[in-house]
Structures are given as structure tokens and as C-alpha cells.
Amino acid sequence: MWLLLAFLSATLLGFYDVFKKKSLKDNAVLPVLFLNTLFSSLIFLPFILLSAFVPGVLEGTMFDVPVVGWEVHKFIIIKSFIVLSSWILGYFGMKHLPITIVGPINATRPVMVLVGAMLVFGERLNLYQWIGVLLAVVSFFMLSRSGKKEGIDFKHNKWILFIVLAAVAGAVSGLYDKYLMKQLPPMVVQSWYNVYQVFIMCPILALLWWPKRKSSTPFRWDWAIIFISIFLCAADFVYFYALSYEDSMISIVSMVRRGSVIVSFLFGAMMFREKNLKSKAIDLILVLIGMIFLYLGTK
């Protein structure tokens, strides 16, 4: 069941990437990110309030947000900082790079999670799963060759570095998620970390964007911003629920979630009219074959 939930999360995450790319086109990054955190927190705020002030209404359902103390909230705040650092780096990278480049780079994130899962949680992969991981690694190196055709030098392009660092932070977040899901209800983590991100983004917006707003890329409203939050919240809800299963493996869930690249790649071709799709498609096929091997390895 947890594997099917991971595939559903991957699909939702793909649409999240598409709306994120659309929202960031010729737009200021930090206000878009702030609104994403704001709308995401507003989605979960009713569940927090109902659980706290109308006892019994959500009790026993997957939407219940149990009241917890500071000893729990401090761990969730750490989660908020980790995720937000990944998002800030990822949003800037997404704005300046083709989505057909960003997607496959993000698809290699589970390799980092795999190493961490083996070291921290003692997870072990079988032959099929190792083949899937190795194919993902190969696809990354092939993607760097595709990027050169568009004048993107993986070694000297700072936006590539941003995406890679975002992937590292995302991998750390994934490992931390598995740790949190071993002891906390999914809704407690997801609802509160979204709320805390709003408070973290306020000073960032005030200090880094507001003073320079007239000399930098202006902010413009785009309805796609709302859909960023909707699809992200749905994808994370399913993701956390998958991790709550006792036998779930974060190394596999993380890898499957990167299958979101399929959705983002297709929209990159149809909606954003990106280039060099044939060579990038080979990279994508390698990722897909890797996903198949991972699936076979869990049977």
C-alpha cells in the first residue's frame, strides 16, 4: 500500500513542479515562495483549530492534529528550516533553468537518501533495487551532456549548483521525515511545519526582497501560485501517510517520488516548448526503467 501511495505522491508532485515553473516565469521568487507557504498553512489551519477546540470531531480520522507540546514542536521547526532552505534554492534554480533539466536532476535525489537510509536506518537494497539506483546515477551524468547543448555547463552554472544543493537539503529532509514518522502522526508534522514556514518567510521577505523590490524582478500575481500549494499539500499528505507504514522504506519512497519528472517533462515539452527533448528523453527513460526495477524489488 505504501508503494502505491508513493506513486500517487509522485504524480501530484509532478503537477506541483509544473505550476511552480509557470508561477516563477518572469516573476519574483521570494514572494511566490511566501504565498506558497501562506496558502499551504491556510489549508491545514482549519484541521489544527478543529482538533484543538472542537474535540472529537476529527478524532480517529487521518485529518486529526493531536495537541502536542514544545518537545515535539522544536523538532517540527527544524523540519521547517530544512525544507525552506531546499525550497529557496530550488525555486531560484527552477526560475533560471529548463524544467526538463531540473526534473531529472531532482530525480537523482533518492541516491543521496539511499546512502543516508543505509547509514542511519540500516536499510538494505536487493539486486533489483540497486539496478534502479545505478540507472538513476547514470541518467544524471547523461543529463549533464544534454545540458551542454543548451549552453548549460554543470560545473560552472550557479543555478545548477542551487538545484543540486536543494536536492541535498531535500534528501536530508527525507531522512528526517522517516525519523519523525516513527514517532509522530503525519498530520502533526505536515500541518505545523507549513505554519512555521510562514513565520520564517516573513523576515526573509522583509529583509531580502522588500528593500530591492523596485530594482529586481517585479512580483505579479498568477493563479498558478494557488495550485502550487494545493498540489504540494496533497503530494506531501500522501507521502507522509506512506512513511507512516511500519514496513515502508524511505530509500524506495524517495526514489518513486522522483517519478514526478514524467509529468514535469511532458509539460516542459508541451507547455514551455523546451529544447533538446530527444536527448533528455533518453535520460528520462533511464529513470523510468529504474523505477520499474525498484518496483520489482519490493514485490
ABEGO torsion letter per residue (X at the ends): XAAAAAAAAAAAAAAAAAAAAAAABGBBAAAAAAAAAAAAAAAAAAAAAAAAABBGAABGBAABBBBBBAAAAAAAAAAAAAAAAAAAAAAAAAAABBAAAAAAAAAAAAAAAAAAAAAAAGBBBBAAAAAAAAAAAAAAAAAAAAAAAAGBBAAABAAAAAAAAAAAAAAAAAAAAAAAAAABBAAAAAAAAAAAAAAAAAAAAAAAAAAAAAABBBBBBBAAAAAAAAAAAAAAAAAAAAAABAABBAAAAAAAAAAAAAAAAAAAAAAAGBBGAAAAAAAAAAAAAAAAAAAAAAX
